[in-house]
Amino acid sequence: MSLLPDTLVVLSRSGEAVPGSQFKRVSAASEEARALSEANWDDIICTNVRALADAFRAANVIAPDSTLRVIGRQVDKVDVLLAEVPATDESDPSGEVFDGEPRRLVLLEDKLVRSPEAKRQVLAQLLDYAQKAQTAWTVDFLCKTVSASAARWLRLHAPRINVMLAQGEVLLVIAGDDIDEDLLRLARRFAAGADPLSLAELCLVAMSVYRRGDELLLVPHVVSAVERHQRQLSIRVTVQTEDGTVLPARIERDPEAEVEAARRGALPTNQDAEAFLKRARAVLDPVLCGERSQYRATANSRKVLVYWFDADRARLKIHFGGYVRDGWSPILVGLQVESEEQRDQ
């Protein structure tokens, strides 16, 4: 499926076509394209990962302030494993230090258009890899298959990454020298997939190449918008005796009682919030809680991090505005003056 022209015209400052300087598209069926293997495309994608990230941002596949980082190649048979991270990570020219909190992992598989019989296979493989990532992958497992620098980054963000893996929060990418209509139709059926508990998304990207003499121009572009597994679930509860006799049952719901119970009960723990507070504590404790320090920290930082000082009349508090197991809420940082015995006054 071609969304790009066969020729890219080079214009002069006056807007006229420059003779003999047009870029001609390299056909996926040409001898030049056939000389490139999937391993070659792995190299091209990893070397030009910022161009791929730019195409994803333009198509709203990743957030406007996100970019991509290469984690490894042939990771448990996945061609290329990447991570969506904040674009501020691009400031590191070496690519060795990844400071940004990962937003999701990206599993990329190559598919060359000259292998039409592989289009069902590559989609099935990718869905199988997504299932394996959700059910079998852990940070400890991944660290055994990637470089030392990538393993350090994985361990740094282990709590967040393990949550993403458990929830199937990954982006699945099929990248090819072109994307045909059959593969596009198959990908659109992905939304009716069989796993309603996965947050996996899928997109198809064509890596088009243009030539002008000895110069090559790479134009990655997203052919299919992101598709997510969507499935309607119906839940039926049957009440029966030990011998299998079905009993009539009536379900009653008291919203006011539920609200009151929620107020009295313990709030759920958000694993991302807990990981964030632990990292904050690792920075603040050495500064605020040394010998002869006037600060006193809370015993644990699962939901809130508090440093009491000034004879327990004031506290520095870091917490999330609410606790939702699978969602985010604002991070609140404040200085409060109060008594520990009468905290709300």
C-alpha positions as CSV (number, residue, x, y, z in Angstrom):
1,M,0.0,0.0,0.0
2,S,1.8,3.1,-1.2
3,L,1.0,6.5,0.4
4,L,4.1,8.2,-1.1
5,P,4.9,9.3,-4.6
6,D,7.5,7.5,-6.8
7,T,9.5,10.7,-7.1
8,L,10.5,13.4,-4.6
9,V,11.1,16.7,-6.4
10,V,14.0,18.9,-5.3
11,L,13.1,22.6,-5.6
12,S,15.3,25.6,-5.9
13,R,14.8,28.7,-3.8
14,S,12.6,30.1,-6.5
15,G,10.4,27.0,-6.4
16,E,11.5,25.5,-9.7
17,A,12.5,21.9,-10.0
18,V,16.2,21.3,-10.0
19,P,17.0,19.3,-13.1
20,G,18.5,15.8,-12.5
21,S,18.2,16.0,-8.7
22,Q,15.0,14.2,-8.0
23,F,14.9,11.2,-5.6
24,K,13.5,8.1,-7.2
25,R,11.7,5.6,-4.9
26,V,13.4,2.2,-4.6
27,S,10.8,-0.4,-5.4
28,A,10.4,-3.1,-2.8
29,A,10.4,-5.6,-5.7
30,S,13.7,-4.3,-7.2
31,E,17.0,-6.1,-7.1
32,E,18.4,-3.4,-4.8
33,A,15.6,-3.9,-2.3
34,R,15.9,-7.6,-2.5
35,A,19.6,-7.3,-1.5
36,L,18.5,-6.1,1.9
37,S,17.7,-8.8,4.4
38,E,15.6,-8.4,7.6
39,A,18.9,-8.2,9.5
40,N,19.9,-5.3,7.3
41,W,16.6,-3.6,8.1
42,D,17.2,-4.2,11.9
43,D,20.5,-2.2,11.4
44,I,18.8,0.5,9.4
45,I,15.9,0.9,12.0
46,C,18.3,1.0,15.0
47,T,20.7,3.4,13.3
48,N,17.8,5.7,12.3
49,V,15.5,5.3,15.3
50,R,15.0,9.0,15.7
51,A,13.5,9.1,12.2
52,L,11.1,6.3,13.2
53,A,10.2,8.2,16.4
54,D,9.5,11.3,14.4
55,A,7.1,9.4,12.1
56,F,5.3,7.9,15.2
57,R,4.9,11.4,16.7
58,A,3.5,12.7,13.4
59,A,0.9,9.9,13.4
60,N,0.1,10.2,17.1
61,V,1.4,6.7,17.8
62,I,3.6,8.0,20.6
63,A,3.1,11.2,22.6
64,P,4.4,14.5,21.2
65,D,7.1,14.7,23.9
66,S,8.2,11.1,23.5
67,T,11.0,9.4,21.6
68,L,12.3,5.9,21.1
69,R,15.4,4.2,22.5
70,V,16.9,0.9,21.4
71,I,17.0,-1.7,24.2
72,G,18.2,-4.6,22.2
73,R,18.0,-6.8,19.0
74,Q,16.8,-10.4,18.9
75,V,15.5,-10.2,22.4
76,D,13.7,-13.5,23.0
77,K,13.3,-13.7,19.2
78,V,11.8,-10.2,18.9
79,D,13.7,-8.4,16.1
80,V,14.1,-5.1,17.9
81,L,13.1,-4.1,21.4
82,L,12.7,-0.4,22.0
83,A,11.3,1.8,24.7
84,E,9.1,4.9,24.5
85,V,10.7,7.5,26.7
86,P,10.5,11.3,27.2
87,A,12.1,13.2,24.4
88,T,14.5,14.8,26.9
89,D,16.5,11.6,26.7
90,E,17.7,12.7,23.2
91,S,20.1,15.1,25.0
92,D,22.4,12.2,25.7
93,P,24.5,11.7,22.6
94,S,26.1,8.4,23.7
95,G,22.7,6.7,24.0
96,E,24.1,5.0,27.2
97,V,22.1,6.8,29.9
98,F,18.4,6.7,29.9
99,D,17.1,9.0,32.6
100,G,13.5,9.3,31.5
101,E,10.7,7.2,33.1
102,P,9.7,4.6,30.4
103,R,6.2,5.0,29.1
104,R,5.9,1.6,27.4
105,L,8.0,-1.0,25.6
106,V,7.9,-1.4,21.8
107,L,8.2,-4.8,20.1
108,L,9.2,-4.4,16.4
109,E,9.1,-7.1,13.8
110,D,10.4,-6.8,10.2
111,K,8.2,-7.9,7.3
112,L,9.5,-7.6,3.7
113,V,6.9,-7.3,1.0
114,R,8.6,-9.8,-1.2
115,S,7.5,-12.5,1.2
116,P,3.7,-12.4,0.8
117,E,3.3,-15.8,2.6
118,A,4.8,-14.3,5.7
119,K,2.1,-11.6,6.4
120,R,-0.1,-13.9,8.5
121,Q,3.0,-15.4,10.1
122,V,4.5,-12.1,11.2
123,L,1.2,-10.9,12.7
124,A,0.8,-14.2,14.5
125,Q,4.4,-14.1,15.7
126,L,4.1,-10.6,17.0
127,L,0.9,-11.3,18.9
128,D,2.6,-14.4,20.4
129,Y,5.5,-12.3,21.5
130,A,3.1,-9.8,23.1
131,Q,1.5,-12.6,25.0
132,K,4.9,-14.0,26.1
133,A,6.0,-10.5,27.2
134,Q,2.9,-10.1,29.4
135,T,3.0,-13.6,30.9
136,A,6.7,-14.6,31.0
137,W,9.0,-11.5,30.7
138,T,10.4,-9.8,33.7
139,V,13.2,-7.2,34.1
140,D,15.5,-9.9,35.4
141,F,14.8,-12.1,32.3
142,L,15.4,-9.2,29.9
143,C,18.7,-8.1,31.6
144,K,20.1,-11.5,30.5
145,T,19.5,-10.8,26.8
146,V,20.6,-7.2,26.3
147,S,23.8,-5.1,26.7
148,A,25.2,-4.1,30.0
149,S,24.1,-0.4,29.6
150,A,20.6,-1.4,28.6
151,A,20.5,-3.8,31.6
152,R,21.4,-1.0,33.9
153,W,18.5,1.1,32.6
154,L,16.1,-1.8,32.9
155,R,17.1,-2.3,36.5
156,L,16.8,1.4,37.2
157,H,13.2,1.4,36.1
158,A,12.3,-2.2,37.1
159,P,9.2,-1.4,39.1
160,R,7.6,0.5,36.2
161,I,8.7,-1.9,33.5
162,N,7.4,-5.0,35.5
163,V,4.0,-3.2,35.8
164,M,3.9,-2.5,32.0
165,L,4.8,-6.1,31.3
166,A,2.1,-7.5,33.6
167,Q,-0.5,-5.3,32.0
168,G,0.6,-6.0,28.5
169,E,1.2,-2.2,28.0
170,V,3.3,-2.5,24.9
171,L,3.3,-1.1,21.3
172,L,3.6,-3.7,18.6
173,V,5.1,-2.6,15.3
174,I,5.4,-4.3,12.0
175,A,8.0,-2.5,9.9
176,G,8.5,-3.3,6.2
177,D,9.9,-2.0,3.0
178,D,6.2,-1.6,2.1
179,I,2.8,-2.7,3.5
180,D,0.3,-4.5,1.3
181,E,-3.5,-4.4,1.6
182,D,-3.8,-7.9,2.9
183,L,-1.6,-7.3,5.9
184,L,-3.5,-4.0,6.5
185,R,-6.8,-5.9,6.6
186,L,-5.3,-8.5,8.9
187,A,-4.0,-5.8,11.3
188,R,-7.5,-4.2,11.4
189,R,-8.9,-7.5,12.8
190,F,-6.5,-7.1,15.7
191,A,-9.0,-4.9,17.5
192,A,-11.3,-8.0,17.8
193,G,-8.5,-10.1,19.3
194,A,-9.0,-12.6,22.0
195,D,-7.1,-11.0,24.9
196,P,-9.3,-8.3,26.6
197,L,-6.8,-8.0,29.5
198,S,-4.0,-6.7,27.3
199,L,-3.2,-3.0,26.7
200,A,-1.2,-3.8,23.6
201,E,-1.5,-1.6,20.6
202,L,-0.5,-2.3,17.0
203,C,0.7,-0.2,14.1
204,L,2.2,-0.8,10.6
205,V,5.0,1.4,9.3
206,A,6.5,1.4,5.9
207,M,10.2,2.2,5.6
208,S,10.4,3.8,2.1
209,V,13.8,4.4,0.5
210,Y,14.5,6.9,-2.2
211,R,17.7,7.2,-4.3
212,R,19.5,10.0,-6.0
213,G,22.9,8.8,-7.4
214,D,24.8,7.5,-4.4
215,E,22.5,9.2,-1.9
216,L,19.7,7.4,-0.1
217,L,16.7,9.0,1.6
218,L,14.8,7.1,4.2
219,V,11.1,8.1,4.7
220,P,9.4,6.1,7.4
221,H,5.6,6.6,7.5
222,V,2.8,5.0,9.5
223,V,0.4,3.2,7.2
224,S,-2.2,2.0,9.8
225,A,-3.3,4.0,12.8
226,V,-2.8,2.3,16.2
227,E,-5.3,-0.4,16.9
228,R,-6.0,-1.7,20.4
229,H,-7.6,-5.0,21.5
230,Q,-11.3,-4.2,22.2
231,R,-13.7,-6.8,23.3
232,Q,-17.1,-6.7,25.0
233,L,-17.3,-8.8,28.1
234,S,-20.4,-10.1,29.7
235,I,-20.2,-11.4,33.2
236,R,-22.9,-13.8,34.6
237,V,-23.0,-14.9,38.2
238,T,-24.9,-18.1,39.1
239,V,-25.7,-19.0,42.7
240,Q,-26.2,-22.7,43.2
241,T,-26.1,-25.3,46.0
242,E,-23.5,-28.0,46.4
243,D,-25.6,-30.4,44.3
244,G,-25.8,-28.0,41.4
245,T,-29.3,-26.7,42.0
246,V,-29.5,-23.1,40.8
247,L,-30.9,-20.7,43.3
248,P,-32.7,-17.4,42.5
249,A,-30.6,-14.4,43.6
250,R,-31.1,-10.7,43.6
251,I,-28.2,-8.2,43.5
252,E,-28.6,-5.0,45.4
253,R,-26.2,-2.1,45.3
254,D,-26.0,0.7,47.9
255,P,-23.8,3.5,46.4
256,E,-23.8,5.5,49.7
257,A,-22.6,2.4,51.6
258,E,-19.9,1.8,49.0
259,V,-18.6,5.4,49.3
260,E,-18.6,5.1,53.1
261,A,-16.7,1.8,52.9
262,A,-14.2,3.4,50.5
263,R,-13.6,6.2,53.0
264,R,-13.0,3.8,55.9
265,G,-11.0,1.2,54.0
266,A,-7.4,1.2,52.9
267,L,-6.7,2.9,49.6
268,P,-5.2,0.7,46.9
269,T,-1.5,1.0,46.2
270,N,-0.3,2.4,42.9
271,Q,2.9,0.6,42.0
272,D,4.1,3.5,39.9
273,A,3.5,5.9,42.7
274,E,5.3,3.6,45.1
275,A,8.3,3.4,42.8
276,F,8.4,7.2,42.4
277,L,8.3,7.8,46.1
278,K,11.1,5.3,46.7
279,R,13.3,7.1,44.2
280,A,12.4,10.4,45.8
281,R,13.3,9.0,49.2
282,A,16.7,7.7,47.9
283,V,17.5,11.3,47.0
284,L,16.1,13.1,50.1
285,D,17.0,10.7,52.9
286,P,20.8,11.2,52.7
287,V,20.3,15.0,52.7
288,L,17.5,15.3,55.3
289,C,18.0,12.4,57.7
290,G,21.7,12.3,58.5
291,E,23.2,12.4,62.0
292,R,21.8,15.0,64.4
293,S,19.2,15.9,61.7
294,Q,16.0,17.7,62.8
295,Y,14.0,15.8,60.2
296,R,12.1,12.6,60.8
297,A,10.8,10.5,57.9
298,T,7.8,8.3,57.7
299,A,8.3,4.6,58.2
300,N,7.3,3.7,54.7
301,S,6.7,5.5,51.5
302,R,4.1,3.3,49.7
303,K,1.5,6.1,49.3
304,V,3.0,9.3,50.8
305,L,6.5,10.5,51.8
306,V,6.6,12.9,54.8
307,Y,9.5,14.6,56.6
308,W,8.5,16.0,60.0
309,F,10.6,18.8,61.5
310,D,10.5,21.8,63.9
311,A,9.4,19.7,66.9
312,D,6.8,17.9,64.8
313,R,4.8,21.1,64.0
314,A,5.6,21.2,60.2
315,R,6.1,18.6,57.5
316,L,7.3,18.4,54.0
317,K,4.9,16.1,52.2
318,I,5.0,14.4,48.8
319,H,1.9,12.5,47.7
320,F,-0.4,11.7,44.8
321,G,-3.7,13.6,44.7
322,G,-5.5,10.2,44.7
323,Y,-4.9,6.5,44.5
324,V,-6.1,4.6,41.6
325,R,-4.5,1.2,40.8
326,D,-4.4,1.6,37.1
327,G,-4.3,5.4,36.7
328,W,-2.4,8.5,37.4
329,S,-3.3,11.5,39.5
330,P,-1.3,14.8,40.1
331,I,1.8,14.6,42.3
332,L,1.4,17.1,45.1
333,V,4.4,18.6,47.0
334,G,3.8,21.0,49.8
335,L,4.9,22.4,53.1
336,Q,2.3,22.1,55.9
337,V,2.4,23.7,59.4
338,E,0.3,21.6,61.8
339,S,0.6,19.5,64.9
340,E,1.2,15.7,64.6
341,E,-1.5,15.1,67.2
342,Q,-4.0,17.3,65.4
343,R,-3.0,17.0,61.7
344,D,-6.1,18.5,60.2
345,Q,-6.0,21.7,62.2
